[in-house]
Protein backbone atom coordinates (compact mmCIF):
# COMPACT_ATOMS: atom_id res chain seq x y z
CA UNK A 1 0.00 0.00 0.00
CA UNK A 2 1.50 3.31 -0.97
CA UNK A 3 1.08 6.75 0.56
CA UNK A 4 -1.40 7.90 -2.09
CA UNK A 5 -3.83 5.08 -1.38
CA UNK A 6 -3.49 5.56 2.39
CA UNK A 7 -4.30 9.26 2.02
CA UNK A 8 -7.23 8.37 -0.25
CA UNK A 9 -8.58 5.85 2.28
CA UNK A 10 -8.23 8.31 5.17
CA UNK A 11 -9.96 10.99 3.09
CA UNK A 12 -12.86 8.58 2.47
CA UNK A 13 -13.06 7.73 6.18
CA UNK A 14 -13.05 11.42 7.16
CA UNK A 15 -15.70 12.20 4.52
CA UNK A 16 -17.97 9.47 5.87
CA UNK A 17 -17.38 10.71 9.45
CA UNK A 18 -18.45 14.15 8.21
CA UNK A 19 -21.48 12.50 6.61
CA UNK A 20 -22.33 10.88 9.96
CA UNK A 21 -22.08 14.28 11.68
CA UNK A 22 -24.36 15.77 9.03
CA UNK A 23 -26.85 12.94 9.53
CA UNK A 24 -26.78 13.57 13.30
CA UNK A 25 -27.48 17.26 12.70
CA UNK A 26 -30.37 16.39 10.38
CA UNK A 27 -31.75 14.12 13.10
CA UNK A 28 -31.64 17.01 15.59
CA UNK A 29 -33.51 19.23 13.12
CA UNK A 30 -36.08 16.45 12.75
CA UNK A 31 -36.41 16.18 16.55
CA UNK A 32 -37.01 19.93 16.84
CA UNK A 33 -39.62 19.76 14.08
CA UNK A 34 -41.38 16.93 15.92
CA UNK A 35 -41.28 18.89 19.20
CA UNK A 36 -42.75 22.00 17.60
CA UNK A 37 -45.57 20.40 15.63
CA UNK A 38 -46.31 17.18 17.58
CA UNK A 39 -47.63 15.27 14.55
CA UNK A 40 -50.17 12.43 14.61
CA UNK A 41 -49.33 8.82 13.78
CA UNK A 42 -49.81 8.96 9.99
CA UNK A 43 -47.98 12.28 9.70
CA UNK A 44 -45.15 10.82 11.79
CA UNK A 45 -44.85 7.84 9.44
CA UNK A 46 -44.72 10.15 6.41
CA UNK A 47 -42.14 12.38 8.12
CA UNK A 48 -40.04 9.33 9.03
CA UNK A 49 -40.10 8.23 5.41
CA UNK A 50 -39.02 11.70 4.26
CA UNK A 51 -36.31 11.81 6.92
CA UNK A 52 -34.88 8.45 5.85
CA UNK A 53 -35.02 9.62 2.23
CA UNK A 54 -32.84 12.61 3.16
CA UNK A 55 -30.47 10.34 5.09
CA UNK A 56 -30.19 8.07 2.04
CA UNK A 57 -29.43 11.06 -0.20
CA UNK A 58 -26.73 12.36 2.16
CA UNK A 59 -25.09 8.94 2.48
CA UNK A 60 -25.33 8.38 -1.27
CA UNK A 61 -23.67 11.69 -2.14
CA UNK A 62 -20.95 11.27 0.46
CA UNK A 63 -20.09 7.84 -0.92
CA UNK A 64 -20.30 9.00 -4.55
CA UNK A 65 -18.13 12.10 -4.08
CA UNK A 66 -15.57 10.59 -1.73
CA UNK A 67 -15.27 7.03 -3.02
CA UNK A 68 -16.79 7.05 -6.51
CA UNK A 69 -19.62 4.85 -5.23
CA UNK A 70 -17.52 1.97 -3.92
CA UNK A 71 -18.99 0.76 -0.64
CA UNK A 72 -16.56 -0.59 1.93
CA UNK A 73 -16.79 -1.52 5.59
CA UNK A 74 -15.11 1.65 6.80
CA UNK A 75 -17.78 3.73 5.00
CA UNK A 76 -20.34 2.38 7.46
CA UNK A 77 -17.82 2.71 10.28
CA UNK A 78 -17.28 6.38 9.35
CA UNK A 79 -21.01 7.13 9.30
CA UNK A 80 -21.47 5.45 12.67
CA UNK A 81 -18.43 7.19 14.21
CA UNK A 82 -19.63 10.57 12.93
CA UNK A 83 -23.16 10.07 14.23
CA UNK A 84 -21.90 8.88 17.64
CA UNK A 85 -19.45 11.80 17.83
CA UNK A 86 -22.19 14.28 16.98
CA UNK A 87 -24.67 12.75 19.41
CA UNK A 88 -22.23 12.54 22.31
CA UNK A 89 -20.48 15.91 21.94
CA UNK A 90 -22.35 18.29 19.66
CA UNK A 91 -26.03 17.40 19.96
CA UNK A 92 -26.87 19.15 23.25
CA UNK A 93 -25.20 22.51 22.45
CA UNK A 94 -26.61 22.49 18.92
CA UNK A 95 -30.13 21.70 20.19
CA UNK A 96 -29.89 24.48 22.80
CA UNK A 97 -28.61 26.92 20.19
CA UNK A 98 -31.31 26.01 17.67
CA UNK A 99 -34.05 26.25 20.30
CA UNK A 100 -32.68 29.66 21.38
CA UNK A 101 -32.71 30.86 17.76
CA UNK A 102 -36.24 29.52 17.19
CA UNK A 103 -37.51 31.20 20.38
CA UNK A 104 -35.87 34.48 19.33
CA UNK A 105 -37.51 34.23 15.89
CA UNK A 106 -40.86 33.38 17.49
CA UNK A 107 -40.60 36.35 19.89
CA UNK A 108 -39.57 38.65 17.04
CA UNK A 109 -42.50 37.53 14.87
CA UNK A 110 -44.87 37.94 17.83
CA UNK A 111 -43.56 41.47 18.42
CA UNK A 112 -44.04 42.30 14.73
CA UNK A 113 -47.57 40.87 14.94
CA UNK A 114 -48.34 43.06 17.96
CA UNK A 115 -46.82 46.08 16.20
CA UNK A 116 -48.99 45.52 13.11
CA UNK A 117 -52.08 44.76 15.16
CA UNK A 118 -51.78 47.81 17.45
CA UNK A 119 -53.18 50.36 14.95
CA UNK A 120 -56.06 47.98 14.24
CA UNK A 121 -56.77 47.64 17.95
CA UNK A 122 -56.71 51.43 18.35
CA UNK A 123 -59.13 51.85 15.45
CA UNK A 124 -61.40 49.17 16.87
CA UNK A 125 -61.30 50.83 20.27
CA UNK A 126 -62.22 54.20 18.74
CA UNK A 127 -65.17 52.57 17.03
CA UNK A 128 -66.27 50.20 19.78
CA UNK A 129 -65.62 52.57 22.68
CA UNK A 130 -68.59 54.84 22.01
CA UNK A 131 -70.70 51.81 21.14
CA UNK A 132 -70.06 50.09 24.46
CA UNK A 133 -70.42 53.38 26.35
CA UNK A 134 -73.81 53.96 24.74
CA UNK A 135 -74.77 50.34 25.24
CA UNK A 136 -73.93 50.50 28.95
CA UNK A 137 -75.97 53.71 29.33
CA UNK A 138 -78.87 52.36 27.28
CA UNK A 139 -78.97 48.90 28.86
CA UNK A 140 -81.23 49.80 31.83
CA UNK A 141 -83.61 51.67 29.52
CA UNK A 142 -83.66 48.72 27.12
CA UNK A 143 -84.56 46.24 29.85
CA UNK A 144 -87.27 48.53 31.28
CA UNK A 145 -88.89 49.02 27.87
CA UNK A 146 -88.68 45.31 27.22
CA UNK A 147 -90.36 44.56 30.55
CA UNK A 148 -93.04 47.16 29.90
CA UNK A 149 -93.56 45.81 26.39
CA UNK A 150 -94.15 42.30 27.77
CA UNK A 151 -96.50 43.60 30.44
CA UNK A 152 -99.76 43.01 28.49
CA UNK A 153 -98.68 39.43 27.67
CA UNK A 154 -97.71 38.77 31.29
CA UNK A 155 -101.04 40.19 32.52
CA UNK A 156 -102.95 37.99 30.06
CA UNK A 157 -100.94 34.92 31.06
CA UNK A 158 -101.40 35.55 34.79
CA UNK A 159 -105.13 36.18 34.29
CA UNK A 160 -105.50 32.93 32.39
CA UNK A 161 -103.67 31.04 35.17
CA UNK A 162 -105.93 32.58 37.79
CA UNK A 163 -109.08 31.74 35.83
CA UNK A 164 -107.90 28.15 35.26
CA UNK A 165 -107.13 27.79 38.98
CA UNK A 166 -110.54 29.22 39.93
CA UNK A 167 -112.36 26.93 37.53
CA UNK A 168 -110.52 23.84 38.85
CA UNK A 169 -111.65 24.57 42.42
CA UNK A 170 -115.32 24.36 41.48
C-alpha positions as CSV (number, residue, x, y, z in Angstrom):
1,X,0.0,0.0,0.0
2,X,1.5,3.3,-1.0
3,X,1.1,6.8,0.6
4,X,-1.4,7.9,-2.1
5,X,-3.8,5.1,-1.4
6,X,-3.5,5.6,2.4
7,X,-4.3,9.3,2.0
8,X,-7.2,8.4,-0.2
9,X,-8.6,5.8,2.3
10,X,-8.2,8.3,5.2
11,X,-10.0,11.0,3.1
12,X,-12.9,8.6,2.5
13,X,-13.1,7.7,6.2
14,X,-13.0,11.4,7.2
15,X,-15.7,12.2,4.5
16,X,-18.0,9.5,5.9
17,X,-17.4,10.7,9.4
18,X,-18.4,14.1,8.2
19,X,-21.5,12.5,6.6
20,X,-22.3,10.9,10.0
21,X,-22.1,14.3,11.7
22,X,-24.4,15.8,9.0
23,X,-26.8,12.9,9.5
24,X,-26.8,13.6,13.3
25,X,-27.5,17.3,12.7
26,X,-30.4,16.4,10.4
27,X,-31.7,14.1,13.1
28,X,-31.6,17.0,15.6
29,X,-33.5,19.2,13.1
30,X,-36.1,16.5,12.8
31,X,-36.4,16.2,16.6
32,X,-37.0,19.9,16.8
33,X,-39.6,19.8,14.1
34,X,-41.4,16.9,15.9
35,X,-41.3,18.9,19.2
36,X,-42.8,22.0,17.6
37,X,-45.6,20.4,15.6
38,X,-46.3,17.2,17.6
39,X,-47.6,15.3,14.5
40,X,-50.2,12.4,14.6
41,X,-49.3,8.8,13.8
42,X,-49.8,9.0,10.0
43,X,-48.0,12.3,9.7
44,X,-45.2,10.8,11.8
45,X,-44.8,7.8,9.4
46,X,-44.7,10.1,6.4
47,X,-42.1,12.4,8.1
48,X,-40.0,9.3,9.0
49,X,-40.1,8.2,5.4
50,X,-39.0,11.7,4.3
51,X,-36.3,11.8,6.9
52,X,-34.9,8.5,5.9
53,X,-35.0,9.6,2.2
54,X,-32.8,12.6,3.2
55,X,-30.5,10.3,5.1
56,X,-30.2,8.1,2.0
57,X,-29.4,11.1,-0.2
58,X,-26.7,12.4,2.2
59,X,-25.1,8.9,2.5
60,X,-25.3,8.4,-1.3
61,X,-23.7,11.7,-2.1
62,X,-20.9,11.3,0.5
63,X,-20.1,7.8,-0.9
64,X,-20.3,9.0,-4.5
65,X,-18.1,12.1,-4.1
66,X,-15.6,10.6,-1.7
67,X,-15.3,7.0,-3.0
68,X,-16.8,7.0,-6.5
69,X,-19.6,4.8,-5.2
70,X,-17.5,2.0,-3.9
71,X,-19.0,0.8,-0.6
72,X,-16.6,-0.6,1.9
73,X,-16.8,-1.5,5.6
74,X,-15.1,1.7,6.8
75,X,-17.8,3.7,5.0
76,X,-20.3,2.4,7.5
77,X,-17.8,2.7,10.3
78,X,-17.3,6.4,9.3
79,X,-21.0,7.1,9.3
80,X,-21.5,5.4,12.7
81,X,-18.4,7.2,14.2
82,X,-19.6,10.6,12.9
83,X,-23.2,10.1,14.2
84,X,-21.9,8.9,17.6
85,X,-19.4,11.8,17.8
86,X,-22.2,14.3,17.0
87,X,-24.7,12.8,19.4
88,X,-22.2,12.5,22.3
89,X,-20.5,15.9,21.9
90,X,-22.3,18.3,19.7
91,X,-26.0,17.4,20.0
92,X,-26.9,19.2,23.2
93,X,-25.2,22.5,22.5
94,X,-26.6,22.5,18.9
95,X,-30.1,21.7,20.2
96,X,-29.9,24.5,22.8
97,X,-28.6,26.9,20.2
98,X,-31.3,26.0,17.7
99,X,-34.0,26.2,20.3
100,X,-32.7,29.7,21.4
101,X,-32.7,30.9,17.8
102,X,-36.2,29.5,17.2
103,X,-37.5,31.2,20.4
104,X,-35.9,34.5,19.3
105,X,-37.5,34.2,15.9
106,X,-40.9,33.4,17.5
107,X,-40.6,36.3,19.9
108,X,-39.6,38.7,17.0
109,X,-42.5,37.5,14.9
110,X,-44.9,37.9,17.8
111,X,-43.6,41.5,18.4
112,X,-44.0,42.3,14.7
113,X,-47.6,40.9,14.9
114,X,-48.3,43.1,18.0
115,X,-46.8,46.1,16.2
116,X,-49.0,45.5,13.1
117,X,-52.1,44.8,15.2
118,X,-51.8,47.8,17.4
119,X,-53.2,50.4,14.9
120,X,-56.1,48.0,14.2
121,X,-56.8,47.6,18.0
122,X,-56.7,51.4,18.4
123,X,-59.1,51.9,15.5
124,X,-61.4,49.2,16.9
125,X,-61.3,50.8,20.3
126,X,-62.2,54.2,18.7
127,X,-65.2,52.6,17.0
128,X,-66.3,50.2,19.8
129,X,-65.6,52.6,22.7
130,X,-68.6,54.8,22.0
131,X,-70.7,51.8,21.1
132,X,-70.1,50.1,24.5
133,X,-70.4,53.4,26.4
134,X,-73.8,54.0,24.7
135,X,-74.8,50.3,25.2
136,X,-73.9,50.5,29.0
137,X,-76.0,53.7,29.3
138,X,-78.9,52.4,27.3
139,X,-79.0,48.9,28.9
140,X,-81.2,49.8,31.8
141,X,-83.6,51.7,29.5
142,X,-83.7,48.7,27.1
143,X,-84.6,46.2,29.9
144,X,-87.3,48.5,31.3
145,X,-88.9,49.0,27.9
146,X,-88.7,45.3,27.2
147,X,-90.4,44.6,30.6
148,X,-93.0,47.2,29.9
149,X,-93.6,45.8,26.4
150,X,-94.1,42.3,27.8
151,X,-96.5,43.6,30.4
152,X,-99.8,43.0,28.5
153,X,-98.7,39.4,27.7
154,X,-97.7,38.8,31.3
155,X,-101.0,40.2,32.5
156,X,-103.0,38.0,30.1
157,X,-100.9,34.9,31.1
158,X,-101.4,35.6,34.8
159,X,-105.1,36.2,34.3
160,X,-105.5,32.9,32.4
161,X,-103.7,31.0,35.2
162,X,-105.9,32.6,37.8
163,X,-109.1,31.7,35.8
164,X,-107.9,28.2,35.3
165,X,-107.1,27.8,39.0
166,X,-110.5,29.2,39.9
167,X,-112.4,26.9,37.5
168,X,-110.5,23.8,38.9
169,X,-111.7,24.6,42.4
170,X,-115.3,24.4,41.5
